[in-house]
């Protein structure tokens, strides 16, 4: 299968233009693991995942340390739980 340079450029442009591909979102990155959080995603960052994370869920803080989702609004997460 041959791909021309213009086809490759189109594919690269499409991939880079995908929503959220380049923007650093404050919302937590997620890792799915059935053994953790009853199959809910594990949040990474300051805030837990809105409408998904529950109080006491495992999360990974932005500095890489293990944490849990809690109600403490110390990171400015608003209605979301905070990874502490």
The first five atom37 places (N, CA, C, CB, O) and aatype in JSON, in Angstrom:
{
  "aatype": [20, 20, 20, 20, 20, 20, 20, 20, 20, 20, 20, 20, 20, 20, 20, 20, 20, 20, 20, 20, 20, 20, 20, 20, 20, 20, 20, 20, 20, 20, 20, 20, 20, 20, 20, 20, 20, 20, 20, 20, 20, 20, 20, 20, 20, 20, 20, 20, 20, 20, 20, 20, 20, 20, 20, 20, 20, 20, 20, 20, 20, 20, 20, 20, 20, 20, 20, 20, 20, 20, 20, 20, 20, 20, 20, 20, 20, 20, 20, 20, 20, 20, 20, 20],
  "atom_mask": [
    [1, 1, 1, 1, 1],
    [1, 1, 1, 1, 1],
    [1, 1, 1, 1, 1],
    [1, 1, 1, 1, 1],
    [1, 1, 1, 1, 1],
    [1, 1, 1, 1, 1],
    [1, 1, 1, 1, 1],
    [1, 1, 1, 1, 1],
    [1, 1, 1, 1, 1],
    [1, 1, 1, 1, 1],
    [1, 1, 1, 1, 1],
    [1, 1, 1, 1, 1],
    [1, 1, 1, 1, 1],
    [1, 1, 1, 1, 1],
    [1, 1, 1, 1, 1],
    [1, 1, 1, 1, 1],
    [1, 1, 1, 1, 1],
    [1, 1, 1, 1, 1],
    [1, 1, 1, 1, 1],
    [1, 1, 1, 1, 1],
    [1, 1, 1, 1, 1],
    [1, 1, 1, 1, 1],
    [1, 1, 1, 1, 1],
    [1, 1, 1, 1, 1],
    [1, 1, 1, 1, 1],
    [1, 1, 1, 1, 1],
    [1, 1, 1, 1, 1],
    [1, 1, 1, 1, 1],
    [1, 1, 1, 1, 1],
    [1, 1, 1, 1, 1],
    [1, 1, 1, 1, 1],
    [1, 1, 1, 1, 1],
    [1, 1, 1, 1, 1],
    [1, 1, 1, 1, 1],
    [1, 1, 1, 1, 1],
    [1, 1, 1, 1, 1],
    [1, 1, 1, 1, 1],
    [1, 1, 1, 1, 1],
    [1, 1, 1, 1, 1],
    [1, 1, 1, 1, 1],
    [1, 1, 1, 1, 1],
    [1, 1, 1, 1, 1],
    [1, 1, 1, 1, 1],
    [1, 1, 1, 1, 1],
    [1, 1, 1, 1, 1],
    [1, 1, 1, 1, 1],
    [1, 1, 1, 1, 1],
    [1, 1, 1, 1, 1],
    [1, 1, 1, 1, 1],
    [1, 1, 1, 1, 1],
    [1, 1, 1, 1, 1],
    [1, 1, 1, 1, 1],
    [1, 1, 1, 1, 1],
    [1, 1, 1, 1, 1],
    [1, 1, 1, 1, 1],
    [1, 1, 1, 1, 1],
    [1, 1, 1, 1, 1],
    [1, 1, 1, 1, 1],
    [1, 1, 1, 1, 1],
    [1, 1, 1, 1, 1],
    [1, 1, 1, 1, 1],
    [1, 1, 1, 1, 1],
    [1, 1, 1, 1, 1],
    [1, 1, 1, 1, 1],
    [1, 1, 1, 1, 1],
    [1, 1, 1, 1, 1],
    [1, 1, 1, 1, 1],
    [1, 1, 1, 1, 1],
    [1, 1, 1, 1, 1],
    [1, 1, 1, 1, 1],
    [1, 1, 1, 1, 1],
    [1, 1, 1, 1, 1],
    [1, 1, 1, 1, 1],
    [1, 1, 1, 1, 1],
    [1, 1, 1, 1, 1],
    [1, 1, 1, 1, 1],
    [1, 1, 1, 1, 1],
    [1, 1, 1, 1, 1],
    [1, 1, 1, 1, 1],
    [1, 1, 1, 1, 1],
    [1, 1, 1, 1, 1],
    [1, 1, 1, 1, 1],
    [1, 1, 1, 1, 1],
    [1, 1, 1, 1, 1]
  ],
  "atom_positions": [
    [[0.84, -1.17, 0.0], [0.0, 0.0, 0.0], [0.9, 1.24, 0.0], [-0.97, -0.01, 1.22], [1.77, 1.4, 0.85]],
    [[0.67, 2.1, -0.95], [1.46, 3.32, -1.07], [0.69, 4.5, -0.5], [1.84, 3.58, -2.53], [-0.5, 4.67, -0.77]],
    [[1.39, 5.31, 0.27], [0.81, 6.54, 0.79], [1.61, 7.71, 0.26], [0.8, 6.54, 2.35], [2.84, 7.75, 0.37]],
    [[0.92, 8.65, -0.31], [1.61, 9.83, -0.82], [1.89, 10.79, 0.33], [0.78, 10.52, -1.92], [1.34, 10.67, 1.42]],
    [[2.76, 11.73, 0.05], [3.11, 12.72, 1.06], [1.88, 13.54, 1.45], [4.23, 13.64, 0.56], [1.69, 13.87, 2.62]],
    [[1.04, 13.87, 0.47], [-0.16, 14.65, 0.79], [-1.14, 13.86, 1.65], [-0.85, 15.11, -0.5], [-1.81, 14.43, 2.51]],
    [[-1.23, 12.55, 1.44], [-2.09, 11.7, 2.27], [-1.57, 11.66, 3.7], [-2.19, 10.28, 1.7], [-2.33, 11.78, 4.65]],
    [[-0.26, 11.5, 3.84], [0.34, 11.5, 5.17], [0.14, 12.84, 5.87], [1.82, 11.17, 5.08], [-0.14, 12.89, 7.07]],
    [[0.29, 13.93, 5.13], [0.09, 15.25, 5.71], [-1.36, 15.44, 6.16], [0.48, 16.35, 4.7], [-1.61, 16.01, 7.22]],
    [[-2.3, 14.95, 5.37], [-3.71, 15.04, 5.73], [-4.0, 14.23, 6.99], [-4.59, 14.55, 4.58], [-4.71, 14.7, 7.88]],
    [[-3.45, 13.04, 7.08], [-3.65, 12.2, 8.26], [-3.04, 12.84, 9.51], [-3.04, 10.81, 8.03], [-3.64, 12.82, 10.58]],
    [[-1.85, 13.4, 9.37], [-1.2, 14.05, 10.51], [-2.0, 15.28, 10.96], [0.24, 14.46, 10.15], [-2.17, 15.5, 12.16]],
    [[-2.47, 16.06, 10.01], [-3.26, 17.25, 10.34], [-4.55, 16.87, 11.06], [-3.58, 18.05, 9.08], [-4.94, 17.51, 12.03]],
    [[-5.19, 15.82, 10.57], [-6.43, 15.35, 11.2], [-6.17, 14.87, 12.62], [-7.06, 14.23, 10.37], [-6.94, 15.17, 13.53]],
    [[-5.1, 14.13, 12.81], [-4.78, 13.62, 14.14], [-4.45, 14.75, 15.12], [-3.61, 12.64, 14.07], [-4.85, 14.69, 16.28]],
    [[-3.74, 15.75, 14.66], [-3.36, 16.86, 15.53], [-4.52, 17.81, 15.8], [-2.22, 17.63, 14.91], [-4.53, 18.51, 16.81]],
    [[-5.49, 17.84, 14.9], [-6.63, 18.74, 15.06], [-7.74, 18.12, 15.91], [-7.17, 19.13, 13.71], [-8.74, 18.78, 16.19]],
    [[-7.58, 16.88, 16.31], [-8.61, 16.21, 17.11], [-8.81, 16.98, 18.42], [-8.23, 14.74, 17.4], [-7.85, 17.45, 19.02]],
    [[-10.05, 17.1, 18.86], [-10.32, 17.84, 20.09], [-9.56, 17.27, 21.28], [-11.81, 17.84, 20.39], [-9.59, 16.06, 21.52]],
    [[-8.9, 18.13, 22.01], [-8.2, 17.7, 23.21], [-6.85, 17.05, 22.97], [-9.04, 16.76, 23.96], [-6.2, 16.63, 23.93]],
    [[-6.4, 16.95, 21.72], [-5.14, 16.27, 21.48], [-3.93, 17.13, 21.85], [-5.04, 15.87, 20.03], [-2.9, 16.6, 22.26]],
    [[-4.05, 18.43, 21.72], [-2.91, 19.29, 22.03], [-3.1, 20.11, 23.29], [-2.66, 20.21, 20.88], [-2.12, 20.54, 23.9]],
    [[-4.32, 20.32, 23.68], [-4.55, 21.17, 24.84], [-4.34, 20.39, 26.12], [-5.96, 21.75, 24.82], [-4.82, 19.27, 26.27]],
    [[-3.62, 21.0, 27.03], [-3.4, 20.38, 28.33], [-4.63, 20.67, 29.17], [-2.08, 20.9, 29.03], [-4.83, 21.8, 29.61]],
    [[-5.43, 19.66, 29.38], [-6.67, 19.86, 30.12], [-6.42, 19.71, 31.6], [-7.74, 18.88, 29.65], [-5.62, 18.88, 32.03]],
    [[-7.12, 20.52, 32.4], [-7.0, 20.42, 33.84], [-7.69, 19.16, 34.33], [-7.59, 21.65, 34.54], [-7.34, 18.6, 35.37]],
    [[-8.68, 18.71, 33.55], [-9.39, 17.51, 33.94], [-8.4, 16.34, 33.97], [-10.57, 17.21, 32.98], [-7.48, 16.28, 33.16]],
    [[-8.61, 15.45, 34.9], [-7.67, 14.37, 35.15], [-7.57, 13.4, 33.98], [-8.07, 13.63, 36.4], [-8.56, 13.1, 33.32]],
    [[-6.37, 12.92, 33.74], [-6.16, 11.83, 32.8], [-6.68, 10.56, 33.45], [-4.65, 11.7, 32.39], [-6.72, 10.45, 34.68]],
    [[-7.06, 9.6, 32.63], [-7.67, 8.41, 33.21], [-6.94, 7.14, 32.82], [-9.11, 8.31, 32.8], [-6.39, 7.03, 31.72]],
    [[-6.95, 6.2, 33.72], [-6.41, 4.87, 33.49], [-7.49, 3.91, 33.94], [-5.04, 4.63, 34.25], [-7.97, 4.0, 35.07]],
    [[-7.89, 2.98, 33.07], [-8.92, 2.03, 33.44], [-8.3, 0.75, 33.94], [-9.84, 1.75, 32.25], [-7.41, 0.18, 33.3]],
    [[-8.76, 0.29, 35.09], [-8.28, -0.95, 35.68], [-9.43, -1.53, 36.49], [-7.0, -0.73, 36.56], [-9.91, -0.88, 37.42]],
    [[-9.87, -2.73, 36.16], [-11.02, -3.34, 36.83], [-10.77, -3.57, 38.32], [-11.36, -4.65, 36.17], [-11.71, -3.56, 39.11]],
    [[-9.52, -3.77, 38.71], [-9.23, -4.09, 40.11], [-9.24, -2.85, 41.0], [-7.88, -4.77, 40.2], [-9.26, -2.97, 42.23]],
    [[-9.23, -1.68, 40.42], [-9.18, -0.44, 41.19], [-10.48, 0.34, 40.98], [-7.94, 0.43, 40.78], [-10.98, 0.43, 39.86]],
    [[-11.01, 0.91, 42.04], [-12.2, 1.77, 41.99], [-13.41, 1.08, 41.36], [-11.88, 3.02, 41.21], [-14.25, 1.75, 40.75]],
    [[-13.52, -0.22, 41.5], [-14.65, -0.97, 40.93], [-14.82, -0.72, 39.44], [-15.94, -0.61, 41.65], [-15.95, -0.66, 38.95]],
    [[-13.74, -0.58, 38.72], [-13.78, -0.4, 37.28], [-13.92, 1.04, 36.82], [-14.91, -1.18, 36.73], [-13.87, 1.32, 35.62]],
    [[-14.09, 1.97, 37.75], [-14.13, 3.39, 37.37], [-12.71, 3.85, 37.06], [-14.77, 4.26, 38.52], [-11.75, 3.27, 37.58]],
    [[-12.55, 4.87, 36.23], [-11.21, 5.35, 35.89], [-10.47, 5.92, 37.09], [-11.3, 6.4, 34.8], [-11.07, 6.47, 38.01]],
    [[-9.15, 5.77, 37.07], [-8.29, 6.32, 38.13], [-7.85, 7.71, 37.68], [-7.05, 5.39, 38.41], [-7.24, 7.87, 36.62]],
    [[-8.17, 8.71, 38.49], [-7.84, 10.09, 38.13], [-6.36, 10.38, 38.36], [-8.7, 11.07, 38.95], [-5.75, 9.82, 39.27]],
    [[-5.8, 11.25, 37.53], [-4.43, 11.69, 37.69], [-4.43, 13.21, 37.62], [-3.49, 11.07, 36.6], [-4.87, 13.78, 36.62]],
    [[-3.95, 13.86, 38.65], [-3.91, 15.32, 38.67], [-4.51, 15.88, 39.94], [-4.65, 15.87, 37.48], [-4.66, 15.16, 40.93]],
    [[-4.84, 17.15, 39.92], [-5.36, 17.83, 41.11], [-6.8, 17.45, 41.42], [-5.26, 19.32, 40.93], [-7.18, 17.33, 42.58]],
    [[-7.6, 17.27, 40.38], [-9.03, 17.03, 40.56], [-9.4, 15.63, 40.1], [-9.85, 18.07, 39.78], [-8.82, 15.08, 39.16]],
    [[-10.37, 15.05, 40.79], [-10.9, 13.76, 40.38], [-11.89, 13.98, 39.24], [-11.58, 13.01, 41.58], [-12.2, 15.13, 38.91]],
    [[-12.38, 12.93, 38.65], [-13.2, 13.02, 37.45], [-14.64, 13.35, 37.82], [-13.14, 11.7, 36.65], [-15.27, 12.66, 38.63]],
    [[-15.16, 14.42, 37.23], [-16.52, 14.88, 37.53], [-17.55, 13.83, 37.17], [-16.82, 16.19, 36.79], [-17.46, 13.2, 36.12]],
    [[-18.52, 13.65, 38.04], [-19.65, 12.73, 37.84], [-19.22, 11.28, 37.67], [-20.44, 13.15, 36.64], [-20.03, 10.46, 37.24]],
    [[-17.98, 10.93, 38.0], [-17.5, 9.56, 37.86], [-16.82, 9.09, 39.13], [-16.54, 9.45, 36.69], [-17.17, 8.04, 39.67]],
    [[-15.85, 9.86, 39.63], [-15.11, 9.47, 40.83], [-16.01, 9.57, 42.06], [-13.86, 10.35, 41.01], [-16.86, 10.45, 42.16]],
    [[-15.79, 8.65, 42.99], [-16.51, 8.67, 44.26], [-15.53, 8.96, 45.38], [-17.25, 7.33, 44.5], [-14.33, 8.72, 45.26]],
    [[-16.06, 9.49, 46.48], [-15.23, 9.79, 47.64], [-14.55, 8.5, 48.09], [-16.07, 10.41, 48.8], [-15.21, 7.48, 48.29]],
    [[-13.23, 8.55, 48.26], [-12.46, 7.38, 48.68], [-11.84, 6.61, 47.53], [-13.33, 6.47, 49.46], [-11.09, 5.67, 47.76]],
    [[-12.14, 7.0, 46.27], [-11.52, 6.34, 45.12], [-10.02, 6.63, 45.1], [-12.18, 6.8, 43.8], [-9.58, 7.68, 45.57]],
    [[-9.26, 5.71, 44.55], [-7.82, 5.89, 44.39], [-7.56, 6.86, 43.25], [-7.13, 4.53, 44.12], [-8.25, 6.84, 42.23]],
    [[-6.56, 7.73, 43.43], [-6.14, 8.65, 42.37], [-4.63, 8.84, 42.47], [-6.89, 10.02, 42.49], [-4.0, 8.43, 43.44]],
    [[-4.07, 9.46, 41.46], [-2.64, 9.77, 41.46], [-2.5, 11.29, 41.44], [-1.9, 9.12, 40.24], [-2.99, 11.95, 40.52]],
    [[-1.83, 11.84, 42.44], [-1.65, 13.28, 42.52], [-0.75, 13.77, 41.4], [-1.08, 13.69, 43.89], [-0.04, 12.97, 40.78]],
    [[-0.76, 15.06, 41.12], [0.03, 15.61, 40.03], [1.53, 15.43, 40.24], [-0.28, 17.07, 39.87], [2.29, 15.49, 39.28]],
    [[1.97, 15.22, 41.5], [3.39, 14.98, 41.76], [3.76, 13.5, 41.69], [3.77, 15.54, 43.12], [4.9, 13.14, 41.94]],
    [[2.78, 12.65, 41.35], [3.04, 11.22, 41.19], [2.73, 10.39, 42.42], [4.44, 11.01, 40.82], [2.77, 9.16, 42.36]],
    [[2.44, 11.04, 43.54], [2.14, 10.31, 44.78], [0.72, 9.74, 44.73], [2.31, 11.23, 46.01], [-0.16, 10.29, 44.08]],
    [[0.52, 8.63, 45.43], [-0.8, 8.03, 45.51], [-1.7, 8.9, 46.38], [-0.73, 6.58, 46.07], [-1.23, 9.51, 47.34]],
    [[-2.96, 8.95, 46.05], [-3.91, 9.74, 46.82], [-5.29, 9.15, 46.77], [-3.94, 11.17, 46.32], [-5.51, 8.1, 46.16]],
    [[-6.23, 9.83, 47.42], [-7.63, 9.42, 47.36], [-8.48, 10.64, 47.04], [-8.08, 8.76, 48.71], [-8.11, 11.78, 47.36]],
    [[-9.62, 10.4, 46.41], [-10.54, 11.48, 46.1], [-11.27, 11.88, 47.38], [-11.55, 11.06, 44.99], [-11.83, 11.03, 48.07]],
    [[-11.26, 13.17, 47.69], [-11.91, 13.65, 48.9], [-12.66, 14.95, 48.61], [-10.87, 13.87, 50.03], [-12.5, 15.55, 47.55]],
    [[-13.48, 15.36, 49.56], [-14.33, 16.54, 49.4], [-13.56, 17.84, 49.61], [-15.49, 16.47, 50.35], [-14.07, 18.9, 49.26]],
    [[-12.36, 17.79, 50.15], [-11.57, 19.0, 50.44], [-11.35, 19.79, 49.15], [-10.21, 18.64, 51.09], [-10.76, 19.28, 48.2]],
    [[-11.81, 21.03, 49.12], [-11.66, 21.86, 47.93], [-10.39, 22.7, 48.04], [-12.9, 22.78, 47.74], [-10.45, 23.93, 48.07]],
    [[-9.25, 22.03, 48.11], [-7.97, 22.74, 48.28], [-7.3, 23.07, 46.96], [-7.04, 21.91, 49.12], [-6.38, 23.88, 46.93]],
    [[-7.74, 22.46, 45.86], [-7.09, 22.68, 44.58], [-7.94, 23.51, 43.63], [-6.75, 21.36, 43.94], [-7.59, 23.68, 42.46]],
    [[-9.05, 24.04, 44.12], [-9.92, 24.83, 43.26], [-10.66, 24.0, 42.24], [-9.12, 25.89, 42.56], [-10.86, 24.44, 41.11]],
    [[-11.06, 22.8, 42.62], [-11.74, 21.9, 41.69], [-13.23, 22.18, 41.58], [-11.53, 20.47, 42.11], [-13.92, 21.57, 40.76]],
    [[-13.74, 23.07, 42.39], [-15.16, 23.4, 42.33], [-16.01, 22.24, 42.8], [-15.55, 23.8, 40.92], [-15.86, 21.75, 43.92]],
    [[-16.92, 21.78, 41.93], [-17.84, 20.7, 42.29], [-17.18, 19.33, 42.25], [-19.04, 20.71, 41.35], [-17.72, 18.36, 42.77]],
    [[-16.0, 19.24, 41.62], [-15.31, 17.95, 41.53], [-14.6, 17.63, 42.85], [-14.29, 17.95, 40.37], [-14.27, 18.53, 43.62]],
    [[-14.38, 16.35, 43.08], [-13.6, 15.93, 44.25], [-12.14, 16.27, 44.02], [-13.78, 14.41, 44.52], [-11.69, 16.38, 42.88]],
    [[-11.39, 16.42, 45.09], [-9.97, 16.76, 45.03], [-9.13, 15.52, 45.32], [-9.62, 17.9, 46.02], [-9.46, 14.75, 46.22]],
    [[-8.05, 15.33, 44.57], [-7.13, 14.21, 44.81], [-6.14, 14.65, 45.89], [-6.37, 13.78, 43.49], [-5.28, 15.5, 45.65]],
    [[-6.28, 14.08, 47.1], [-5.4, 14.46, 48.21], [-4.62, 13.27, 48.71], [-6.22, 15.06, 49.36], [-3.83, 13.4, 49.64]]
  ]
}
